Amino acid sequence: MDTSNKMDGKAKVKPCYAYVLGSWSDCAKGGSPRLYSGWTHDLEKRLAAHNAGKGAKATRGRDWQILHFETFKTRGAAMSREAELKKTLKTNRSLRQEMFARKD
């Protein structure tokens, strides 16, 4: 898969992002807020897909907002950071609370 655009004979590499989304949709039903981490080349397009129910299965049926993102030069680096975020968000209560505090 080619992730570069050709412009004037030079390859332009698309940046990759690792991100954390937050949703408070379940709170109205007595549930708790949720976090989801992922990676993408286009943050706005990916957020729209999640909110339209076309993202990952775990994100369907909820309204999401971007709480945090980091930019990487390679897909592998973004994917590694996503895995690290998933692991850390499950085990680190203070980081979860920090992420939830970023709600707009």
RODOZA-993937 format. One record per atom (N, C-alpha, C): x, y, z; atom name. Coordinates in Angstrom, 1 decimal, decimal comma, m for minus. Example, Ala and Ser with C-alpha at 12.3 -4.5 7.8 and 13.67 -1.06 7.14 Angstrom:
// residues 2
u 13,2&v m5,7&w 7,8&lolum N
u 12,3&v m4,5&w 7,8&lolum CA
u 13,2&v m3,3&w 7,8&lolum C
u 12,8&v m2,2&w 7,1&lolum N
u 13,7&v m1,1&w 7,1&lolum CA
u 12,9&v 0,0&w 7,9&lolum C
This chain:
// residues 104
u 0,8&v m1,2&w 0,0&lolum N
u 0,0&v 0,0&w 0,0&lolum CA
u 0,9&v 1,2&w 0,0&lolum C
u 0,7&v 2,1&w m0,9&lolum N
u 1,5&v 3,4&w m1,0&lolum CA
u 0,8&v 4,4&w m0,2&lolum C
u 1,5&v 5,0&w 0,8&lolum N
u 1,0&v 6,0&w 1,6&lolum CA
u 1,6&v 7,4&w 1,3&lolum C
u 2,1&v 7,6&w 0,1&lolum N
u 2,7&v 8,8&w m0,2&lolum CA
u 2,0&v 9,4&w m1,4&lolum C
u 2,1&v 10,8&w m1,5&lolum N
u 1,5&v 11,5&w m2,7&lolum CA
u 2,7&v 12,0&w m3,5&lolum C
u 2,6&v 11,9&w m4,8&lolum N
u 3,7&v 12,3&w m5,7&lolum CA
u 3,4&v 13,8&w m6,1&lolum C
u 4,3&v 14,7&w m5,8&lolum N
u 4,2&v 16,1&w m6,1&lolum CA
u 5,5&v 16,6&w m6,7&lolum C
u 5,5&v 17,0&w m7,9&lolum N
u 6,7&v 17,5&w m8,5&lolum CA
u 7,9&v 16,6&w m8,5&lolum C
u 7,6&v 15,2&w m8,6&lolum N
u 8,7&v 14,2&w m8,6&lolum CA
u 9,2&v 13,9&w m7,2&lolum C
u 8,7&v 14,6&w m6,2&lolum N
u 9,1&v 14,3&w m4,8&lolum CA
u 7,9&v 13,6&w m4,1&lolum C
u 8,3&v 12,6&w m3,3&lolum N
u 7,3&v 11,9&w m2,5&lolum CA
u 7,0&v 12,6&w m1,2&lolum C
u 5,7&v 12,8&w m1,0&lolum N
u 5,2&v 13,5&w 0,2&lolum CA
u 4,6&v 12,5&w 1,1&lolum C
u 5,2&v 12,2&w 2,3&lolum N
u 4,7&v 11,2&w 3,2&lolum CA
u 3,6&v 11,8&w 4,0&lolum C
u 2,5&v 11,0&w 4,1&lolum N
u 1,4&v 11,4&w 5,0&lolum CA
u 1,7&v 11,2&w 6,4&lolum C
u 1,4&v 12,1&w 7,3&lolum N
u 1,7&v 11,8&w 8,7&lolum CA
u 0,7&v 10,8&w 9,2&lolum C
u 1,0&v 10,1&w 10,3&lolum N
u 0,2&v 9,1&w 10,9&lolum CA
u m0,1&v 9,7&w 12,3&lolum C
u m1,2&v 9,3&w 12,9&lolum N
u m1,6&v 9,8&w 14,2&lolum CA
u m2,1&v 8,6&w 15,1&lolum C
u m1,7&v 8,7&w 16,3&lolum N
u m2,2&v 7,8&w 17,4&lolum CA
u m3,2&v 8,8&w 18,1&lolum C
u m4,3&v 8,3&w 18,5&lolum N
u m5,3&v 9,2&w 19,1&lolum CA
u m6,1&v 8,5&w 20,2&lolum C
u m6,7&v 9,3&w 21,1&lolum N
u m7,6&v 8,8&w 22,1&lolum CA
u m8,9&v 9,6&w 22,0&lolum C
u m10,0&v 8,8&w 21,9&lolum N
u m11,3&v 9,4&w 21,8&lolum CA
u m12,0&v 9,2&w 23,2&lolum C
u m12,9&v 10,1&w 23,5&lolum N
u m13,7&v 9,9&w 24,7&lolum CA
u m15,2&v 10,0&w 24,4&lolum C
u m16,0&v 9,3&w 25,1&lolum N
u m17,5&v 9,3&w 24,9&lolum CA
u m18,2&v 9,3&w 26,2&lolum C
u m19,2&v 10,2&w 26,4&lolum N
u m20,0&v 10,3&w 27,6&lolum CA
u m21,4&v 9,8&w 27,3&lolum C
u m21,7&v 9,2&w 26,1&lolum N
u m23,0&v 8,8&w 25,7&lolum CA
u m23,7&v 7,9&w 26,7&lolum C
u m22,9&v 7,0&w 27,3&lolum N
u m23,5&v 6,0&w 28,2&lolum CA
u m23,8&v 6,5&w 29,6&lolum C
u m23,3&v 7,7&w 29,9&lolum N
u m23,6&v 8,3&w 31,2&lolum CA
u m25,1&v 8,6&w 31,5&lolum C
u m25,8&v 9,0&w 30,4&lolum N
u m27,2&v 9,3&w 30,5&lolum CA
u m28,0&v 8,1&w 30,9&lolum C
u m27,5&v 6,9&w 30,6&lolum N
u m28,2&v 5,7&w 30,9&lolum CA
u m27,6&v 5,0&w 32,2&lolum C
u m26,8&v 5,8&w 33,0&lolum N
u m26,3&v 5,3&w 34,2&lolum CA
u m24,9&v 4,6&w 34,0&lolum C
u m24,4&v 4,6&w 32,8&lolum N
u m23,1&v 4,0&w 32,5&lolum CA
u m21,9&v 4,9&w 32,8&lolum C
u m20,8&v 4,5&w 32,5&lolum N
u m19,6&v 5,3&w 32,7&lolum CA
u m19,0&v 5,8&w 31,4&lolum C
u m18,2&v 6,9&w 31,5&lolum N
u m17,6&v 7,4&w 30,2&lolum CA
u m16,6&v 6,3&w 29,7&lolum C
u m16,3&v 6,4&w 28,4&lolum N
u m15,5&v 5,4&w 27,7&lolum CA
u m14,4&v 6,1&w 27,0&lolum C
u m13,3&v 5,4&w 26,9&lolum N
u m12,1&v 5,8&w 26,1&lolum CA
u m11,9&v 4,8&w 25,0&lolum C
u m11,3&v 5,3&w 23,8&lolum N
u m11,0&v 4,4&w 22,7&lolum CA
u m9,7&v 5,0&w 22,1&lolum C
u m8,7&v 4,1&w 21,8&lolum N
u m7,5&v 4,6&w 21,2&lolum CA
u m7,4&v 3,9&w 19,8&lolum C
u m6,8&v 4,6&w 18,9&lolum N
u m6,6&v 4,1&w 17,6&lolum CA
u m5,5&v 4,8&w 16,8&lolum C
u m5,3&v 4,5&w 15,5&lolum N
u m4,4&v 5,2&w 14,7&lolum CA
u m5,0&v 5,5&w 13,3&lolum C
u m4,5&v 6,5&w 12,7&lolum N
u m5,1&v 6,9&w 11,4&lolum CA
u m4,2&v 7,8&w 10,6&lolum C
u m4,5&v 8,1&w 9,3&lolum N
u m3,8&v 9,1&w 8,5&lolum CA
u m4,5&v 10,4&w 8,5&lolum C
u m5,8&v 10,3&w 8,9&lolum N
u m6,7&v 11,5&w 8,8&lolum CA
u m7,6&v 11,6&w 10,0&lolum C
u m7,3&v 12,4&w 11,0&lolum N
u m8,0&v 12,4&w 12,2&lolum CA
u m9,5&v 12,8&w 12,1&lolum C
u m9,8&v 13,9&w 11,3&lolum N
u m11,2&v 14,3&w 11,2&lolum CA
u m12,0&v 13,3&w 10,4&lolum C
u m11,5&v 12,7&w 9,4&lolum N
u m12,2&v 11,6&w 8,7&lolum CA
u m12,5&v 10,4&w 9,6&lolum C
u m11,5&v 10,0&w 10,4&lolum N
u m11,7&v 8,9&w 11,2&lolum CA
u m12,7&v 9,2&w 12,3&lolum C
u m12,6&v 10,4&w 12,9&lolum N
u m13,6&v 10,7&w 13,9&lolum CA
u m15,0&v 10,7&w 13,3&lolum C
u m15,2&v 11,2&w 12,1&lolum N
u m16,5&v 11,2&w 11,5&lolum CA
u m17,0&v 9,8&w 11,3&lolum C
u m16,1&v 8,9&w 10,9&lolum N
u m16,4&v 7,5&w 10,7&lolum CA
u m16,9&v 6,9&w 12,0&lolum C
u m16,2&v 7,1&w 13,1&lolum N
u m16,6&v 6,6&w 14,4&lolum CA
u m18,0&v 7,1&w 14,8&lolum C
u m18,2&v 8,4&w 14,6&lolum N
u m19,5&v 9,0&w 15,0&lolum CA
u m20,6&v 8,6&w 14,1&lolum C
u m20,3&v 8,2&w 12,9&lolum N
u m21,3&v 7,7&w 11,9&lolum CA
u m21,6&v 6,2&w 12,1&lolum C
u m20,9&v 5,5&w 13,0&lolum N
u m21,1&v 4,1&w 13,2&lolum CA
u m20,4&v 3,2&w 12,2&lolum C
u m19,4&v 3,8&w 11,5&lolum N
u m18,6&v 3,1&w 10,5&lolum CA
u m17,2&v 2,8&w 11,0&lolum C
u m16,9&v 3,2&w 12,2&lolum N
u m15,6&v 2,9&w 12,8&lolum CA
u m15,5&v 1,5&w 13,4&lolum C
u m14,6&v 1,4&w 14,3&lolum N
u m14,4&v 0,1&w 15,0&lolum CA
u m15,7&v m0,3&w 15,7&lolum C
u m15,9&v m1,6&w 15,9&lolum N
u m17,2&v m2,1&w 16,5&lolum CA
u m17,4&v m1,5&w 17,9&lolum C
u m16,3&v m1,4&w 18,6&lolum N
u m16,4&v m0,9&w 20,0&lolum CA
u m16,8&v 0,6&w 20,1&lolum C
u m16,8&v 1,3&w 19,0&lolum N
u m17,1&v 2,7&w 19,0&lolum CA
u m18,6&v 3,0&w 18,5&lolum C
u m19,2&v 2,0&w 18,0&lolum N
u m20,5&v 2,2&w 17,4&lolum CA
u m21,6&v 2,6&w 18,4&lolum C
u m22,5&v 3,5&w 18,0&lolum N
u m23,6&v 3,9&w 18,8&lolum CA
u m23,3&v 4,9&w 19,9&lolum C
u m22,2&v 5,6&w 19,8&lolum N
u m21,8&v 6,6&w 20,7&lolum CA
u m21,3&v 7,8&w 20,0&lolum C
u m21,4&v 9,0&w 20,7&lolum N
u m20,8&v 10,2&w 20,2&lolum CA
u m19,4&v 10,3&w 20,8&lolum C
u m18,4&v 10,6&w 19,9&lolum N
u m17,0&v 10,6&w 20,3&lolum CA
u m16,4&v 12,0&w 20,1&lolum C
u m15,4&v 12,3&w 20,9&lolum N
u m14,6&v 13,5&w 20,6&lolum CA
u m13,1&v 13,2&w 20,8&lolum C
u m12,3&v 13,9&w 20,1&lolum N
u m10,8&v 13,6&w 20,2&lolum CA
u m10,3&v 14,3&w 21,5&lolum C
u m9,7&v 13,5&w 22,4&lolum N
u m9,2&v 14,0&w 23,6&lolum CA
u m7,7&v 14,2&w 23,5&lolum C
u m7,0&v 13,4&w 22,7&lolum N
u m5,6&v 13,5&w 22,6&lolum CA
u m5,1&v 12,9&w 21,3&lolum C
u m4,1&v 13,5&w 20,7&lolum N
u m3,4&v 12,8&w 19,5&lolum CA
u m2,0&v 13,2&w 19,5&lolum C
u m1,2&v 12,3&w 18,8&lolum N
u 0,2&v 12,4&w 18,6&lolum CA
u 0,5&v 12,2&w 17,2&lolum C
u 1,5&v 12,9&w 16,6&lolum N
u 1,8&v 12,7&w 15,2&lolum CA
u 3,1&v 11,9&w 15,0&lolum C
u 3,1&v 11,1&w 14,0&lolum N
u 4,3&v 10,2&w 13,7&lolum CA
u 4,6&v 10,2&w 12,3&lolum C
u 5,8&v 9,9&w 11,9&lolum N
u 6,3&v 9,9&w 10,5&lolum CA
u 5,9&v 8,6&w 9,9&lolum C
u 5,8&v 7,5&w 10,6&lolum N
u 5,6&v 6,2&w 10,1&lolum CA
u 4,3&v 5,5&w 10,7&lolum C
u 3,7&v 4,7&w 9,9&lolum N
u 2,6&v 3,9&w 10,4&lolum CA
u 2,9&v 3,0&w 11,5&lolum C
u 4,1&v 2,4&w 11,4&lolum N
u 4,6&v 1,5&w 12,5&lolum CA
u 4,7&v 2,2&w 13,8&lolum C
u 5,2&v 3,4&w 13,8&lolum N
u 5,4&v 4,2&w 15,0&lolum CA
u 4,0&v 4,5&w 15,6&lolum C
u 3,1&v 4,9&w 14,8&lolum N
u 1,8&v 5,3&w 15,3&lolum CA
u 1,1&v 4,0&w 15,8&lolum C
u 1,2&v 2,9&w 15,2&lolum N
u 0,6&v 1,7&w 15,6&lolum CA
u 1,2&v 1,2&w 17,0&lolum C
u 2,5&v 1,4&w 17,1&lolum N
u 3,2&v 1,0&w 18,4&lolum CA
u 2,7&v 1,9&w 19,5&lolum C
u 2,5&v 3,2&w 19,2&lolum N
u 2,0&v 4,1&w 20,3&lolum CA
u 0,6&v 3,8&w 20,6&lolum C
u m0,2&v 3,4&w 19,6&lolum N
u m1,6&v 3,0&w 19,9&lolum CA
u m1,7&v 1,9&w 20,8&lolum C
u m0,9&v 0,8&w 20,6&lolum N
u m0,8&v m0,3&w 21,5&lolum CA
u m0,4&v 0,1&w 22,9&lolum C
u 0,6&v 0,9&w 23,0&lolum N
u 1,0&v 1,4&w 24,3&lolum CA
u m0,1&v 2,2&w 25,0&lolum C
u m0,8&v 3,0&w 24,2&lolum N
u m1,9&v 3,8&w 24,8&lolum CA
u m3,0&v 2,8&w 25,3&lolum C
u m3,4&v 1,8&w 24,5&lolum N
u m4,4&v 0,9&w 24,9&lolum CA
u m4,0&v 0,2&w 26,2&lolum C
u m2,8&v m0,3&w 26,3&lolum N
u m2,3&v m0,9&w 27,5&lolum CA
u m2,3&v 0,0&w 28,7&lolum C
u m1,8&v 1,2&w 28,5&lolum N
u m1,7&v 2,2&w 29,6&lolum CA
u m3,0&v 2,7&w 30,1&lolum C
u m3,9&v 2,9&w 29,2&lolum N
u m5,3&v 3,4&w 29,6&lolum CA
u m6,1&v 2,4&w 30,4&lolum C
u m5,8&v 1,1&w 30,1&lolum N
u m6,5&v 0,1&w 30,9&lolum CA
u m6,0&v 0,0&w 32,3&lolum C
u m4,7&v 0,3&w 32,5&lolum N
u m4,1&v 0,0&w 33,8&lolum CA
u m3,8&v 1,3&w 34,7&lolum C
u m3,7&v 2,4&w 34,0&lolum N
u m3,3&v 3,6&w 34,7&lolum CA
u m4,5&v 4,5&w 35,0&lolum C
u m5,1&v 4,5&w 36,2&lolum N
u m6,3&v 5,2&w 36,6&lolum CA
u m6,1&v 6,7&w 36,5&lolum C
u m4,9&v 7,2&w 36,9&lolum N
u m4,7&v 8,7&w 36,8&lolum CA
u m4,6&v 9,2&w 35,4&lolum C
u m4,1&v 8,4&w 34,5&lolum N
u m4,1&v 8,8&w 33,0&lolum CA
u m5,5&v 8,8&w 32,5&lolum C
u m6,3&v 7,8&w 32,9&lolum N
u m7,7&v 7,8&w 32,4&lolum CA
u m8,4&v 9,0&w 32,9&lolum C
u m8,2&v 9,4&w 34,2&lolum N
u m8,9&v 10,6&w 34,7&lolum CA
u m8,4&v 11,8&w 34,0&lolum C
u m7,1&v 11,9&w 33,7&lolum N
u m6,6&v 13,0&w 33,0&lolum CA
u m7,2&v 13,2&w 31,6&lolum C
u m7,4&v 12,0&w 30,9&lolum N
u m8,0&v 12,0&w 29,6&lolum CA
u m9,5&v 12,5&w 29,7&lolum C
u m10,2&v 12,0&w 30,7&lolum N
u m11,6&v 12,4&w 30,8&lolum CA
u m11,7&v 13,9&w 31,2&lolum C
u m10,7&v 14,4&w 31,8&lolum N
u m10,8&v 15,9&w 32,2&lolum CA
u m10,6&v 16,8&w 31,0&lolum C
u m10,2&v 16,2&w 29,8&lolum N
u m10,0&v 17,0&w 28,6&lolum CA
u m11,3&v 17,2&w 27,8&lolum C
u m12,4&v 16,8&w 28,3&lolum N
u m13,7&v 16,9&w 27,7&lolum CA
u m14,0&v 18,4&w 27,4&lolum C
u m14,5&v 18,7&w 26,2&lolum N
u m14,8&v 20,1&w 25,9&lolum CA
u m16,1&v 20,5&w 26,6&lolum C
